[in-house]
């Protein structure tokens, strides 16, 4: 069986596969480790972040676990998140697809929330759209069409493949990212997606501000409400 980084969110914190305490929590509705959750939240961290969900997606996973009525399990995508960008993204795409397929095979009723920050958003989008890093067509999506209906929500933050004018864009970013995916690339998931992008973000806008790229915690409530609505 493939080794996965499944995060157990408990009252004492987020615990990785190695038993490392990542962050504190005061409340949880986490599915037992060996049980099938109602929802599996799968997150891909940003470039150079340490293995796990990262500084943005960890508190988002905590908030989803606290506030959703369903049982939740969180899984971190196992990939390098390195500056060897193309190879790193491809490895992330392979990993997230394997995570979805492994859970789907074992848990017939589990729904998925896929989320990514920065390079991780690129990973999530590529897994769903079947496109390469720079937006060129690259065969079939990594996540099989037969499982696409089980993807309940998609959350992207500071996505380098951000494309201006998409209906699911959120925030004040109005330009393309550094690797724009192209209009319609995520049409099959448009009603399930929110892509958060700040004006002048260095990556999702090709701008000059790293501070804008780090300023996505302000959207955690919006993201949580969107997921809750999508799950019903």
C-alpha positions in Angstrom: 0.0 0.0 0.0 1.2 3.5 -0.8 2.5 5.5 2.1 0.4 8.6 2.7 0.8 11.6 4.9 -2.5 11.5 6.7 -2.9 14.2 9.3 -4.8 13.4 12.4 -6.5 16.6 13.7 -7.2 16.2 17.4 -7.6 18.4 20.4 -3.9 18.5 21.0 -2.9 19.5 17.4 -2.2 18.2 13.9 -0.1 15.1 14.0 1.8 13.9 10.9 2.7 10.3 10.0 5.9 10.7 12.1 4.0 11.9 15.1 5.2 15.5 14.9 2.9 18.1 16.4 2.3 20.8 13.8 -0.2 23.2 15.3 -2.6 23.5 18.2 -6.4 22.9 18.0 -9.1 23.5 20.5 -11.9 21.5 18.9 -12.2 18.7 16.4 -14.6 16.4 14.5 -12.0 14.2 13.0 -12.7 10.8 11.6 -10.8 7.9 13.3 -7.6 7.1 11.5 -8.9 3.7 10.1 -12.5 4.7 9.5 -13.9 6.1 6.3 -14.6 9.9 6.7 -17.5 11.7 5.2 -15.0 14.1 3.7 -11.3 13.9 2.9 -9.5 17.2 2.6 -6.4 16.8 0.5 -4.0 19.8 0.4 -0.9 20.7 -1.5 1.5 23.2 0.1 3.4 26.0 -1.5 7.0 26.1 -2.8 9.7 25.3 -0.1 7.2 24.7 2.7 8.1 21.8 4.9 6.2 18.5 4.4 2.6 18.7 5.6 -0.2 21.1 4.7 1.8 24.3 5.2 1.2 27.6 6.9 -2.1 28.5 5.0 -3.7 25.1 4.5 -3.1 23.8 8.0 -5.4 26.4 9.6 -7.9 26.0 6.8 -8.0 22.2 7.4 -8.5 22.9 11.2 -11.3 25.3 10.5 -13.0 22.8 8.1 -12.7 20.1 10.7 -14.2 22.3 13.4 -17.1 23.8 11.4 -18.3 21.1 9.0 -20.9 18.8 10.4 -19.4 15.9 8.5 -16.4 13.8 9.7 -13.2 15.0 8.1 -9.8 13.5 7.4 -6.9 15.7 6.2 -4.2 14.4 3.9 -1.1 16.3 2.8 0.1 15.7 -0.8 3.5 14.0 -0.7 5.6 16.0 -3.2 8.8 18.1 -3.2 7.3 21.6 -3.5 10.7 22.6 -4.8 12.1 25.1 -7.2 12.6 22.3 -9.7 9.2 23.4 -10.6 8.0 21.3 -13.6 9.2 18.0 -12.1 7.9 19.0 -8.7 4.4 19.8 -10.0 4.3 16.6 -12.0 5.2 14.6 -8.9 2.5 16.4 -7.0 -0.1 15.6 -9.6 0.8 11.9 -9.5 0.6 11.9 -5.7 -2.7 13.7 -5.4 -4.3 11.4 -7.9 -3.0 8.4 -6.0 -4.4 9.8 -2.8 -7.9 10.2 -4.3 -7.9 6.8 -5.9 -6.7 5.0 -2.8 -9.4 6.6 -0.6 -12.1 6.1 -3.3 -11.3 2.4 -3.5 -11.6 1.9 0.2 -14.4 4.4 1.0 -17.3 4.4 -1.4 -19.1 7.4 0.1 -16.3 9.7 0.9 -16.3 13.1 -0.8 -13.1 15.1 -1.5 -12.1 18.7 -1.0 -9.0 19.5 -2.9 -7.0 22.6 -1.9 -3.7 24.1 -2.9 -1.6 27.1 -2.2 0.9 28.6 -4.7 2.7 25.7 -6.4 0.2 23.5 -4.7 -2.7 25.2 -6.5 -0.9 24.5 -9.8 -0.7 20.8 -8.7 -4.5 20.6 -7.9 -5.5 22.4 -11.1 -3.3 20.2 -13.3 -4.6 17.0 -11.6 -8.1 18.1 -12.5 -7.6 19.7 -15.9 -5.0 17.3 -17.4 -2.7 20.2 -18.4 1.0 20.8 -18.1 2.7 23.5 -16.0 2.5 26.1 -18.7 -1.1 25.4 -19.7 -0.5 23.2 -22.7 -2.7 20.2 -23.2 -1.2 17.1 -21.7 -3.6 14.2 -22.1 -6.3 13.0 -19.7 -6.7 14.4 -16.2 -4.8 12.5 -13.5 -7.9 12.2 -11.4 -10.2 9.8 -13.5 -13.5 11.1 -14.8 -15.2 8.4 -12.9 -14.2 10.0 -9.7 -14.7 13.6 -10.6 -18.2 13.7 -9.2 -16.8 12.9 -5.8 -14.8 16.1 -5.8 -17.1 18.3 -3.9 -15.0 21.5 -3.7 -11.7 22.9 -5.0 -9.9 25.8 -3.3 -6.9 27.5 -5.0 -4.9 30.3 -3.4 -2.2 32.4 -5.2 -2.3 30.0 -8.2 0.5 30.6 -10.7 -1.9 29.2 -13.4 -4.6 31.8 -12.5 -6.5 33.0 -15.6 -8.3 36.3 -15.5 -12.0 36.4 -16.2 -13.0 33.0 -14.9 -16.4 32.9 -13.0 -14.8 31.2 -10.0 -12.1 33.8 -9.4 -12.3 35.5 -6.0 -10.4 38.6 -4.9 -9.1 41.7 -6.7 -6.6 40.1 -9.0 -7.6 40.9 -12.6 -4.5 39.8 -14.6 -3.2 36.4 -15.6 -0.7 34.5 -13.4 2.9 33.7 -14.5 1.7 30.3 -16.0 -1.9 31.1 -17.1 -3.9 27.9 -17.6 -6.1 29.5 -20.3 -9.8 30.2 -20.3 -12.0 27.2 -19.7 -9.3 24.9 -18.4 -11.3 24.1 -15.3 -14.7 24.4 -16.8 -15.7 20.9 -15.6 -15.2 22.0 -12.0 -16.2 25.6 -12.3 -19.2 25.4 -10.0 -17.1 23.6 -7.4 -14.1 25.9 -7.5 -12.9 29.1 -5.9 -9.6 30.6 -6.9 -8.4 33.3 -4.6 -5.9 35.9 -6.0 -4.8 39.2 -4.6 -3.9 42.2 -6.7 -0.1 42.4 -7.5 0.5 38.9 -6.1 3.9 37.9 -7.5 2.7 34.6 -8.8 -1.1 34.6 -9.5 -0.8 38.1 -11.0 2.8 38.2 -12.3 3.1 41.2 -10.0 5.8 42.5 -7.7 4.4 41.8 -4.2 5.4 38.8 -2.1 3.4 40.3 0.7 0.2 39.9 -1.4 1.1 36.3 -2.1 1.3 35.7 1.7 -2.0 37.4 2.5 -4.6 34.6 2.0 -5.6 33.8 5.6 -8.2 36.6 5.3 -10.2 34.2 3.0 -10.4 31.2 5.3 -14.0 32.0 6.4 -15.1 32.5 2.8 -13.4 29.2 1.8 -15.0 27.3 4.7 -18.5 28.7 3.9 -18.1 27.7 0.2 -17.1 24.1 1.1 -20.0 23.8 3.6 -22.4 24.9 0.9 -21.0 22.5 -1.6 -21.3 19.6 0.8 -24.8 20.5 1.8 
